[in-house]
Amino acid sequence: MSHNTAVIWQNWHHLNNIMEGNYSKIILLTDTVVAKHCLGYFREKFRRNIDHVITIEAGEENKSMMSAASIWQELNLCKADRKSLLICLGGGMICDLGGFAASVYKRGIKTMYVPTTLLAMTDASIGGKTAIDFEGIKNLIGSFHLPDSIFIDTHFLATLPAAEWLNGYAEIIKHAIIADAELWNLLNPEHFRPTIISDDLLTRSINIKQSIVAVDPFEQTERKKLNFGHTAGHALEAYFFNKEKTLSHGQAVAAGMIIESYINMCSGKLSEKTYEQIRDFILKYFPAIGFKNEEIADVAELCKHDKKREFGTLTITKIIAIGLCEPDLLITEQQLKEGLEAYIRATS
Ligand SMILES: NC(=O)c1ccc[n+]([C@@H]2O[C@H](COP(=O)([O-])OP(=O)(O)OC[C@H]3O[C@@H](n4cnc5c(N)ncnc54)[C@H](O)[C@@H]3O)[C@@H](O)[C@H]2O)c1
């Protein structure tokens, strides 16, 4: 099985051609907000008959078993068979949910992702991970199921709120730091505007995720590099969630990248100058997240529950320079706490 899905760039003519005669039924899955902003444009450009549209309420809370069950019901009602295609039109929530539902319906039907958020274009649609949240735990139930194709049209981003742009940019910055110094230079603060994106920048970012996933589809080694910023970031996200305070995924990952870069610097892996460059660039675009020294122990505790931990160890990505990293740097809880302290100092 190849682990690189074809990415089709803005070429509706090509998309319409490859749809011809290939699928017994075409079913489209979307959410209520995307239906409002993007479905009209999609229908105008997509020249094939859509047999059925399934609309799920927007929001991460609907990436659930209930939504998956309602998709299976609708697929069954409209007699979708194993040659049917499920088009997932939406952000990462719809891609993850639709991908999961499709991966087990009749033991797997084909999907096509049409991502409408920057995060889904550059990250969530790539690599074949599908999931739903379960028992309050994000992505607890899921599968690996590659879409047949991913169709990118940045026209969809015209209606994307600014905060959602930043969620996508956090992952693009991550891709630059872990694998592409030239991409980092393109993100140079003088030219950087976080509510527009060039095709060049987006392509580079997509290629990084595609190439990492291609060599390690099931996250044994290389793919772990993509977790940069996410060990500390997920703990912060969980902490804020428990306190019923809002914190976007992008803000959490951005803070996580600063914290984990600091730990790399203190471990002698990363130069002080590069750490400062990363910190200053991120803080220019991502508002500081407010937490206090008294809260550090609780945040660090939550890292222990990260589902990606193996054998009870705490690991982060080893950042050596911008564009160069290795998968696993083993760290102690104390180092993590020092990273969190450094973030507080840098933002107060
Ligand atoms: N499978 C993976 O590899 C992977 C990687 C990263 C993230 N994810 C998952 O992706 C999800 C987050 O994705 P997301 O940030 O795209 O969130 P999302 O899909 O919930 O979209 C965010 C909001 O933007 C709205 N929206 C989407 N497109 C729009 C548009 N063009 N105009 C206006 N509004 C629009 C949505 O309706 C939603 O309200 C999480 O569930 C996360 O776990 C998966």
The ligand as an SDF file (V2000), in Angstrom:
LIG
                    3D

 44 48  0  0  0  0  0  0  0  0999 V2000
   -5.7630   13.1490   11.3520 N   0  0  0  0  0  0  0  0  0  0  0  0
   -4.7570   13.9420   11.5850 C   0  0  0  0  0  0  0  0  0  0  0  0
   -3.6160   13.6610   11.2250 O   0  0  0  0  0  0  0  0  0  0  0  0
   -5.0100   15.2410   12.3040 C   0  0  0  0  0  0  0  0  0  0  0  0
   -3.9770   16.1790   12.4200 C   0  0  0  0  0  0  0  0  0  0  0  0
   -4.2590   17.3860   13.0590 C   0  0  0  0  0  0  0  0  0  0  0  0
   -5.5220   17.6330   13.5580 C   0  0  0  0  0  0  0  0  0  0  0  0
   -6.4880   16.6890   13.4430 N   0  0  0  0  0  0  0  0  0  0  0  0
   -7.8370   16.9220   13.9560 C   0  0  0  0  0  0  0  0  0  0  0  0
   -8.3970   18.0300   13.2650 O   0  0  0  0  0  0  0  0  0  0  0  0
   -9.3780   18.6620   14.0880 C   0  0  0  0  0  0  0  0  0  0  0  0
   -9.1850   20.1380   14.0470 C   0  0  0  0  0  0  0  0  0  0  0  0
   -9.3440   20.5680   12.7230 O   0  0  0  0  0  0  0  0  0  0  0  0
   -9.8040   22.0520   12.3690 P   0  0  0  0  0  0  0  0  0  0  0  0
   -8.9620   23.0050   13.1100 O   0  0  0  0  0  0  0  0  0  0  0  0
   -9.8920   22.1460   10.8950 O   0  0  0  0  0  0  0  0  0  0  0  0
  -11.2210   22.1420   13.0900 O   0  0  0  0  0  0  0  0  0  0  0  0
  -12.7370   22.0250   12.5780 P   0  0  0  0  0  0  0  0  0  0  0  0
  -12.8840   21.0460   11.4960 O   0  0  0  0  0  0  0  0  0  0  0  0
  -13.5600   21.8470   13.7970 O   0  0  0  0  0  0  0  0  0  0  0  0
  -12.9790   23.4830   11.9600 O   0  0  0  0  0  0  0  0  0  0  0  0
  -12.9420   24.6180   12.7950 C   0  0  0  0  0  0  0  0  0  0  0  0
  -14.1860   25.4910   12.5860 C   0  0  0  0  0  0  0  0  0  0  0  0
  -14.0910   26.1400   11.3330 O   0  0  0  0  0  0  0  0  0  0  0  0
  -15.2840   25.9180   10.5840 C   0  0  0  0  0  0  0  0  0  0  0  0
  -14.8810   25.9590    9.1810 N   0  0  0  0  0  0  0  0  0  0  0  0
  -14.2710   25.0060    8.4620 C   0  0  0  0  0  0  0  0  0  0  0  0
  -13.9830   25.4740    7.2460 N   0  0  0  0  0  0  0  0  0  0  0  0
  -14.4330   26.7400    7.1810 C   0  0  0  0  0  0  0  0  0  0  0  0
  -14.3960   27.7420    6.1840 C   0  0  0  0  0  0  0  0  0  0  0  0
  -13.8060   27.5490    5.0100 N   0  0  0  0  0  0  0  0  0  0  0  0
  -14.9730   28.9330    6.4680 N   0  0  0  0  0  0  0  0  0  0  0  0
  -15.5290   29.1790    7.6870 C   0  0  0  0  0  0  0  0  0  0  0  0
  -15.5680   28.2740    8.6850 N   0  0  0  0  0  0  0  0  0  0  0  0
  -15.0170   27.0650    8.4250 C   0  0  0  0  0  0  0  0  0  0  0  0
  -15.8000   24.5880   11.0670 C   0  0  0  0  0  0  0  0  0  0  0  0
  -17.1830   24.4430   10.8320 O   0  0  0  0  0  0  0  0  0  0  0  0
  -15.4890   24.6830   12.5580 C   0  0  0  0  0  0  0  0  0  0  0  0
  -16.4850   25.4250   13.2050 O   0  0  0  0  0  0  0  0  0  0  0  0
   -9.2290   18.0610   15.4740 C   0  0  0  0  0  0  0  0  0  0  0  0
  -10.2660   17.1500   15.6880 O   0  0  0  0  0  0  0  0  0  0  0  0
   -7.8910   17.3310   15.4100 C   0  0  0  0  0  0  0  0  0  0  0  0
   -7.8470   16.2250   16.2710 O   0  0  0  0  0  0  0  0  0  0  0  0
   -6.2630   15.5110   12.8160 C   0  0  0  0  0  0  0  0  0  0  0  0
  1  2  1  0
  2  3  2  0
  2  4  1  0
  4  5  1  0
  4 44  2  0
  5  6  2  0
  6  7  1  0
  7  8  2  0
  8  9  1  0
  8 44  1  0
  9 10  1  0
  9 42  1  0
 10 11  1  0
 11 12  1  0
 11 40  1  0
 12 13  1  0
 13 14  1  0
 14 15  2  0
 14 16  1  0
 14 17  1  0
 17 18  1  0
 18 19  2  0
 18 20  1  0
 18 21  1  0
 21 22  1  0
 22 23  1  0
 23 24  1  0
 23 38  1  0
 24 25  1  0
 25 26  1  0
 25 36  1  0
 26 27  1  0
 26 35  1  0
 27 28  2  0
 28 29  1  0
 29 30  1  0
 29 35  2  0
 30 31  1  0
 30 32  2  0
 32 33  1  0
 33 34  2  0
 34 35  1  0
 36 37  1  0
 36 38  1  0
 38 39  1  0
 40 41  1  0
 40 42  1  0
 42 43  1  0
M  CHG  2   8   1  16  -1
M  END
$$$$
